[in-house]
Amino acid sequence: MKSTTETLSPTRVKLTIEVPFEELKPSLDAAYKTIGSQITIPGFRKGKVPAAIVDQRIGRGAVLDEALNSALPGWYSQALQDTNLQPLSQPEIDLSKFEDGETIEITAELDVRPELTIPDVSSIEVTVEDATVTDEDVDQQLSALRERFATFAEVDRPVAEGDFLTIDLSAAQNGEEIPEAQAAGMPYSVGKATMLEGLDEALIGLSAGESKTFTTQLVGGELAGQDVDVTVTVKDVKEQQLPELDEEFAQTASEFDTIEELRADVTDRVTRGKRMEQANEARDLVLDEIVSQIDAPLPESLVTEEIASRRQQIEQQLAMAGVPFEQYLDDEKQTVDEFEAELEKRVRDSLVAQFVLDQVVANEEFGIDDSELSQHIMRRAQQSGEDPNSYIQHIMEHNHVPEMVSEVLRGKALASLVESAKVTDKSGNVIELSKLRADGTFADDNEGDDESTEETPTQA
């Protein structure tokens, strides 16, 4: 089999496949066997009908068509490999030449990934936020830890900011209750989980057993955005009691003996988190800068398809939240034209970014081993909140493994690009992301090539 390509445009090619007729023979034999098993001929067992009889009864042309349809997908896949084409669309296939016993010629027109000229990444400079850890940052983490070990005591006083309540809610419009807007025995934290505008203001000052009616707008359902009257009733009032920051708390909440040791550990964890944020910010800035310097041709059919897909996702999310599209535009202070223009720009930039990373993967010949793929799948399972076994079963059943492989390879490509750029923080310190481990620690200078550095936490 011989394959050649003709460039029709920067994103479209014509692939010509020439196949000697002899290479059709295995498919032709299989076609005779398949057709022979489907017909009944006196004197012959099913599946044992000679080829000559099949030709006589069914016709040689029908067998050739069956064989060709069976062989064509394999020939096309092999031709893509032989020519290193990266298809972006389904091919428009034409059988140019097909005569019994003669060389078969097939042509296919398809959209392909364009060849890009990637700028010199070493000349790119980006500035990220400082990874400064303040006392306030540490105090916030300690406060969150204290809240995990908090206790709650029922109090006989009016509701105040920060209290934990049990409430009943009942919404009505024009004096008629709204069936889908009734709730009883709901837990609620004043000031932390506002469900309705005006709810906190209505609650503060009420005591257990008291009610108050206020006017607000529902955020979902058929009446979303319309004024309704909501009556809230306080069932009980509980006060959060936080443990003291002392040695006893340190020993209860951690493996440390003293509060100083606990605070030092929290400071270290916050610092590592800030470094990871720096890496993510650098990733976005470097890739954005590369994309801005590339005038990449894109298949318009692919752009149109992706825009439609993303718009459908947005509309589905809005529908699930009960938010009309017009209200969404008002909230975003956008016109329809502005929304469409912004969506198209995001789609085009995203496609160019993918093409850049895929080209780097090809140029650098990045590979992936089973452990890297497994680690990535486990991280994705954790991020989704799903059981790892169920997540793995889902991606296997729906053939998402190639997608996972692409994500890992693009992550490697992006890491190499970011490491080639100059990254500094706002204080002017150069950040060597090549030494950043996956846990947010930096490798020592003599450990730069150690296996413990693992993959830099940057992904497409």
Order of alpha helices (4+ residues) and beta strands (2+ residues): beta-beta-alpha-alpha-alpha-beta-beta-beta-alpha-beta-beta-beta-alpha-beta-beta-alpha-alpha-alpha-alpha-alpha-alpha-alpha-alpha-beta
